[in-house]
Amino acid sequence: MVLTMQELKNVENTFTELLLRKIGPLVKSHTGTNFRSYDDKSNGVDLVTVLDKNIESIIKAELAGKYPNFKFIGEESYVEGVTKISNDPTFIVDPIDGTTNFIHGYPFSCTSLGLAEMGKPVVGAVFNPHLNQLFHASKGNGAFLNNQEIEVTERTLILQKSLIALEGGSERTEGSQGNFDKKIDTYRNLLSESGAFVHGFRSVGSAAMNICYVASGMLDAYWEGGCWAWDVCAGWCILEEAGGRMAGGNPKEWVIPLDGRCYLAIRGGCESMEQKQFAESFWSYVAGRLEY
């Protein structure tokens, strides 16, 4: 099955309607109220709320009713080593991205709904109901923020003059062979006067929101290791439809799988050669290969 542009647009419209009508209001009404109703997943900063699971169930039921032949992968129902992304049309869903923000009432949590086909992102919708920001796109149909087409201002893309999204992540184990120290050393390389000396970095605590802000041109790039497919699928589609590019977080990874775990999102508003040069320049400051 290869979905047409119109079929992809129909899925996009289904996503936006579901987010606006049902999921967004539910997320917004519960933010900041879940300090007593969450569990630690792998450690004390990798959290999941009861609402995460409930929302995923609602999304799965709604989408299955309209697209019964599509497969479904959700963060809360994922089974490591068992759940696989196939070539079939597959919904890839994060019920609440930015769960720590959600628990604390910090207004940067969202729901991320993606569709992949042939292992590639083809539809995406990301809704932050706290700020009323709905990013959405489908392959070949453009990218939008609240139904207004995203048009990234044309400007030069240079690492030293860039604003980059970076995150601490939930993996915090120290050691020369671990990912945490490699990430921190990379941040130092990017920020220091003797390194890349970028304009600065921002951290909103949500991979999906970071990618969407790159897609819209508010950020120049987002670098991360440790994300999952549901964190990036929707945003990836939005990014590409807005003229951006997704590469790997490790050097020389020009083509990566959806579940590659390490990502470098680069904005549009420039020539593809500038994006390539930016990636190569960025990679030169990455302090060791991230492994997940």
Secondary structure, DSSP 4 states (H G I P E B T S, - for coil): ----HHHHHHHHHHHHHHIIIIIHHHHHHHTT--TTSEEESSSTTSEEEHHHHHHHHHHHHHHHHH-TTSEEEETTT--TTT----SS-EEEEEEEESHHHHHHT-S--EEEEEEEETTEEEEEEEEETTTTEEEEEETTS-EEETTEEP-PPP----GGG-EEE----S----STTSHHHHHHHHHHHHHSTTTT--SEEE--S-HHHHHHHHHTTSSSEEEEES--HHHHHHHHHHHHHTT-EEEESSTT--S--TT-SEEEEE--SS-HHHHHHHHHHHHTT--S----
